C-alpha cells in the first residue's frame, strides 16, 4: 500500500499534472478507509497507520458494527481514541460538530455500576462504525440505513450531503500531504547529489590534464625536436 501511494505520487509528478490542476488525470490516492481489526486495536494497526498518515488522509472504520453491543462498541471506540493519541496518528478531520464524544473524558472514572450497565450507543469524531448491505438474524434484519445500529448514514452524510465541502477538504488535505512528500523527495535528491560529489576523489580531476596542458606539452615537444635538428646539422 505504501509503495503504491509512492508510485502514484511519482506518476503524478512525472506527468506534471500538478501544473494543470484542472485536469482529471490525477492518479494519486486522496483517501484511505482503514478498517480496524474487529474488537481490538492491534499493534500492527497502529504501526501501519503511523506510516500511512504521511502518505494519505486516513478515515478509521469499525467494520461489522452489528457484532458489537453498546458496551463493546464504547470500549472499541475508546481504544481507537487512545491509540491515535498515544501514537500521534493523524486522521482526516471532517469538522463534525453534531457528534458528542464528551464521554471519553469520564471513561476511566466510571463507577462499578456504570461499568456494568449498558451505555447508550457511543460515537467518536472522525471514526465510523459501519455495516454494509443487509444483515439477517432470526429476530430482525439490519440494514446500513439504520443509524441506531451503525454510522453508515453518518459517513454518507459527511461525504456526500455537503459534497463540495467534504470532498474539497479531502482534496486539499491530500494536496498538503503530497507537497510535504514532494519536499522530502527534493531534499533527498539534493542530498544524494551532494553525497556523490563528496564520494568523488579530490585528485580524480587531476589525473586528466585539461586541454591547455596538452597544448603546452606539444609545443615543448616541437621545441625539443627543433633543438636536436639544429645540433645535428651544425
Kinemage of the C-alpha trace (Angstrom):
@kinemage 1
@onewidth
@group {chain A} dominant
@subgroup {mainchain}
@vectorlist {calphas} color= white
{ca unk a 1} P 0.000 0.000 0.000
{ca unk a 2} L 2.772 2.434 0.931
{ca unk a 3} L 4.694 1.611 -2.240
{ca unk a 4} L 1.560 2.039 -4.319
{ca unk a 5} L 0.965 5.516 -2.829
{ca unk a 6} L 4.556 6.464 -3.677
{ca unk a 7} L 4.212 5.068 -7.184
{ca unk a 8} L 1.092 7.148 -7.832
{ca unk a 9} L 2.787 10.262 -6.441
{ca unk a 10} L 5.767 9.698 -8.731
{ca unk a 11} L 3.474 9.081 -11.691
{ca unk a 12} L 1.663 12.340 -10.921
{ca unk a 13} L 4.965 14.243 -10.729
{ca unk a 14} L 6.381 12.714 -13.900
{ca unk a 15} L 3.284 13.573 -15.907
{ca unk a 16} L 3.432 17.122 -14.472
{ca unk a 17} L -0.285 17.011 -13.736
{ca unk a 18} L 0.349 19.268 -10.750
{ca unk a 19} L 0.990 22.063 -13.237
{ca unk a 20} L -2.536 21.613 -14.627
{ca unk a 21} L -4.800 21.200 -11.560
{ca unk a 22} L -7.992 21.449 -13.636
{ca unk a 23} L -7.287 18.177 -15.413
{ca unk a 24} L -8.889 14.941 -14.210
{ca unk a 25} L -5.908 12.659 -14.752
{ca unk a 26} L -4.925 12.751 -11.102
{ca unk a 27} L -3.953 9.191 -10.109
{ca unk a 28} L -2.961 9.999 -6.524
{ca unk a 29} L -4.691 8.355 -3.549
{ca unk a 30} L -6.821 11.020 -1.869
{ca unk a 31} L -8.325 8.982 0.970
{ca unk a 32} L -7.864 5.673 2.803
{ca unk a 33} L -10.719 3.982 4.671
{ca unk a 34} L -8.769 1.991 7.243
{ca unk a 35} L -10.769 -0.986 8.542
{ca unk a 36} L -9.542 -1.763 12.029
{ca unk a 37} L -9.176 -5.227 13.488
{ca unk a 38} L -12.582 -6.197 14.993
{ca unk a 39} L -12.937 -5.842 18.778
{ca unk a 40} L -9.381 -4.609 19.285
{ca unk a 41} L -6.720 -2.205 18.029
{ca unk a 42} L -3.613 -4.232 17.258
{ca unk a 43} L -0.012 -3.030 17.346
{ca unk a 44} L 0.114 -3.697 13.604
{ca unk a 45} L -2.847 -1.357 13.072
{ca unk a 46} L -1.033 1.410 14.936
{ca unk a 47} L 2.260 0.804 13.145
{ca unk a 48} L 0.658 0.790 9.716
{ca unk a 49} L -1.486 3.893 10.325
{ca unk a 50} L 1.569 5.693 11.706
{ca unk a 51} L 3.427 5.023 8.455
{ca unk a 52} L 0.376 5.655 6.293
{ca unk a 53} L -0.792 9.045 7.640
{ca unk a 54} L 2.109 10.823 5.919
{ca unk a 55} L 1.018 9.342 2.575
{ca unk a 56} L -2.748 9.813 2.511
{ca unk a 57} L -5.637 11.114 4.693
{ca unk a 58} L -6.943 8.276 6.900
{ca unk a 59} L -10.545 7.610 7.974
{ca unk a 60} L -10.762 4.896 10.699
{ca unk a 61} L -13.573 2.401 10.171
{ca unk a 62} L -15.010 -0.083 12.690
{ca unk a 63} L -16.344 -2.863 10.485
{ca unk a 64} L -19.153 -5.289 11.335
{ca unk a 65} L -20.789 -2.878 13.741
{ca unk a 66} L -23.673 -5.314 14.206
{ca unk a 67} L -21.332 -7.689 16.061
{ca unk a 68} L -20.887 -5.174 18.902
{ca unk a 69} L -23.222 -4.446 21.747
{ca unk a 70} L -23.172 -0.886 23.086
{ca unk a 71} L -20.653 -1.711 25.810
{ca unk a 72} L -18.238 -3.389 23.399
{ca unk a 73} L -18.575 -0.546 20.903
{ca unk a 74} L -17.850 2.016 23.609
{ca unk a 75} L -14.685 0.130 24.580
{ca unk a 76} L -13.547 -0.214 20.966
{ca unk a 77} L -14.032 3.486 20.242
{ca unk a 78} L -12.115 4.356 23.414
{ca unk a 79} L -9.253 2.072 22.326
{ca unk a 80} L -9.159 3.804 18.942
{ca unk a 81} L -9.108 7.236 20.582
{ca unk a 82} L -6.304 6.268 22.954
{ca unk a 83} L -4.237 4.568 20.239
{ca unk a 84} L -4.450 7.587 17.939
{ca unk a 85} L -3.318 9.862 20.776
{ca unk a 86} L -0.535 7.637 22.098
{ca unk a 87} L 0.995 7.052 18.662
{ca unk a 88} L 0.370 10.599 17.360
{ca unk a 89} L -1.556 9.256 14.371
{ca unk a 90} L -3.286 11.893 12.289
{ca unk a 91} L -6.685 11.113 10.807
{ca unk a 92} L -8.770 13.240 8.490
{ca unk a 93} L -10.868 15.806 10.365
{ca unk a 94} L -14.372 16.282 8.966
{ca unk a 95} L -15.041 19.075 11.456
{ca unk a 96} L -18.067 17.264 12.868
{ca unk a 97} L -19.981 19.336 15.405
{ca unk a 98} L -23.032 17.133 15.943
{ca unk a 99} L -21.066 14.209 17.426
{ca unk a 100} L -20.878 14.136 21.227
{ca unk a 101} L -17.692 12.408 22.380
{ca unk a 102} L -17.576 14.040 25.827
{ca unk a 103} L -17.985 10.540 27.322
{ca unk a 104} L -14.290 9.914 26.608
{ca unk a 105} L -13.199 12.201 29.455
{ca unk a 106} L -15.145 10.195 32.047
{ca unk a 107} L -14.420 6.723 30.694
{ca unk a 108} L -11.752 5.763 33.256
{ca unk a 109} L -13.603 7.359 36.196
{ca unk a 110} L -16.857 5.442 35.895
{ca unk a 111} L -18.330 3.727 38.914
{ca unk a 112} L -18.703 -0.049 39.057
{ca unk a 113} L -22.418 0.324 38.438
{ca unk a 114} L -21.784 2.426 35.331
{ca unk a 115} L -19.244 -0.090 34.055
{ca unk a 116} L -21.747 -2.953 34.380
{ca unk a 117} L -24.701 -1.081 32.922
{ca unk a 118} L -25.411 -0.885 29.209
{ca unk a 119} L -24.380 2.560 27.923
{ca unk a 120} L -26.141 4.386 25.096
{ca unk a 121} L -24.689 3.916 21.650
{ca unk a 122} L -21.451 5.940 21.511
{ca unk a 123} L -19.848 7.828 18.659
{ca unk a 124} L -16.319 9.109 18.048
{ca unk a 125} L -15.497 12.069 15.851
{ca unk a 126} L -13.870 11.177 12.536
{ca unk a 127} L -14.268 7.426 13.168
{ca unk a 128} L -17.215 5.369 11.950
{ca unk a 129} L -18.727 2.010 12.881
{ca unk a 130} L -20.403 0.616 9.774
{ca unk a 131} L -22.277 -2.292 8.314
{ca unk a 132} L -22.788 -2.884 4.613
{ca unk a 133} L -25.744 -4.337 2.817
{ca unk a 134} L -28.324 -6.295 4.762
{ca unk a 135} L -27.776 -8.497 7.814
{ca unk a 136} L -30.459 -11.090 8.549
{ca unk a 137} L -30.957 -12.552 12.032
{ca unk a 138} L -33.719 -14.780 13.424
{ca unk a 139} L -35.044 -11.857 15.453
{ca unk a 140} L -34.575 -8.970 12.981
{ca unk a 141} L -32.991 -7.700 9.789
{ca unk a 142} L -30.454 -4.865 9.906
{ca unk a 143} L -29.563 -2.606 7.032
{ca unk a 144} L -26.871 0.017 6.537
{ca unk a 145} L -29.516 2.745 6.578
{ca unk a 146} L -30.383 2.281 10.262
{ca unk a 147} L -28.472 4.924 12.213
{ca unk a 148} L -29.497 3.331 15.527
{ca unk a 149} L -27.115 0.442 14.806
{ca unk a 150} L -24.315 1.916 12.676
{ca unk a 151} L -22.648 5.108 11.440
{ca unk a 152} L -23.029 4.289 7.745
{ca unk a 153} L -25.674 7.030 7.214
{ca unk a 154} L -23.473 9.473 9.132
{ca unk a 155} L -20.452 8.636 6.956
{ca unk a 156} L -22.568 9.008 3.834
{ca unk a 157} L -23.774 12.420 5.013
{ca unk a 158} L -20.334 13.850 5.794
{ca unk a 159} L -19.023 12.648 2.445
{ca unk a 160} L -21.898 13.416 0.098
{ca unk a 161} L -24.503 15.642 1.749
{ca unk a 162} L -22.210 18.636 1.503
{ca unk a 163} L -20.050 17.163 -1.227
{ca unk a 164} L -18.180 20.329 -2.131
{ca unk a 165} L -17.107 20.961 1.459
{ca unk a 166} L -16.073 17.422 2.475
{ca unk a 167} L -14.573 16.377 -0.844
{ca unk a 168} L -12.869 19.733 -1.173
{ca unk a 169} L -11.307 19.313 2.276
{ca unk a 170} L -10.158 15.806 1.369
{ca unk a 171} L -8.532 17.033 -1.841
{ca unk a 172} L -6.813 19.906 -0.014
{ca unk a 173} L -5.576 17.535 2.697
{ca unk a 174} L -4.242 15.157 0.035
{ca unk a 175} L -2.544 18.072 -1.730
{ca unk a 176} L -0.894 19.194 1.524
{ca unk a 177} L 0.374 15.663 2.155
{ca unk a 178} L 1.632 15.420 -1.421
{ca unk a 179} L 3.515 18.712 -1.158
{ca unk a 180} L 5.160 17.526 2.062
{ca unk a 181} L 6.108 14.264 0.306
{ca unk a 182} L 7.427 16.209 -2.676
{ca unk a 183} L 9.589 18.427 -0.443
{ca unk a 184} L 11.109 15.340 1.184
{ca unk a 185} L 11.848 13.830 -2.242
{ca unk a 186} L 13.531 17.025 -3.450
{ca unk a 187} L 15.601 17.216 -0.251
{ca unk a 188} L 16.605 13.563 -0.553
{ca unk a 189} L 17.596 14.023 -4.207
{ca unk a 190} L 19.732 17.047 -3.331
{ca unk a 191} L 21.376 15.091 -0.528
{ca unk a 192} L 22.113 12.219 -2.929
{ca unk a 193} L 23.816 14.599 -5.353
{ca unk a 194} L 25.916 16.085 -2.551
{ca unk a 195} L 26.890 12.622 -1.305
{ca unk a 196} L 28.020 11.614 -4.787
{ca unk a 197} L 30.080 14.788 -5.067
{ca unk a 198} L 31.746 14.069 -1.727
{ca unk a 199} L 32.427 10.473 -2.771
{ca unk a 200} L 34.370 11.645 -5.857
{ca unk a 201} L 38.157 11.654 -5.036
{ca unk a 202} L 39.710 15.107 -4.982
{ca unk a 203} L 42.554 14.076 -7.297
{ca unk a 204} L 40.189 12.432 -9.795
{ca unk a 205} L 40.103 15.605 -11.859
{ca unk a 206} L 43.855 15.990 -11.536
{ca unk a 207} L 44.527 12.648 -13.255
{ca unk a 208} L 43.249 14.040 -16.530
{ca unk a 209} L 45.100 17.014 -17.969
{ca unk a 210} L 42.989 19.913 -19.188
{ca unk a 211} L 43.205 20.784 -22.951
{ca unk a 212} L 45.592 23.703 -22.471
{ca unk a 213} L 48.078 21.367 -20.746
{ca unk a 214} L 48.156 19.180 -23.861
{ca unk a 215} L 48.951 22.218 -25.991
{ca unk a 216} L 51.890 23.120 -23.753
{ca unk a 217} L 53.250 19.555 -23.962
{ca unk a 218} L 53.006 19.582 -27.808
{ca unk a 219} L 54.811 22.939 -28.052
{ca unk a 220} L 57.565 21.678 -25.754
{ca unk a 221} L 57.988 18.531 -27.872
{ca unk a 222} L 58.250 20.590 -31.097
{ca unk a 223} L 60.815 22.828 -29.418
{ca unk a 224} L 62.960 19.881 -28.361
{ca unk a 225} L 62.922 18.408 -31.884
{ca unk a 226} L 63.982 21.769 -33.293
{ca unk a 227} L 66.942 21.976 -30.924
{ca unk a 228} L 68.007 18.437 -31.835
{ca unk a 229} L 67.869 19.186 -35.555
{ca unk a 230} L 69.988 22.338 -35.154
{ca unk a 231} L 72.608 20.387 -33.205
{ca unk a 232} L 72.732 17.625 -35.842
{ca unk a 233} L 73.162 19.979 -38.832
{ca unk a 234} L 75.665 22.143 -37.071
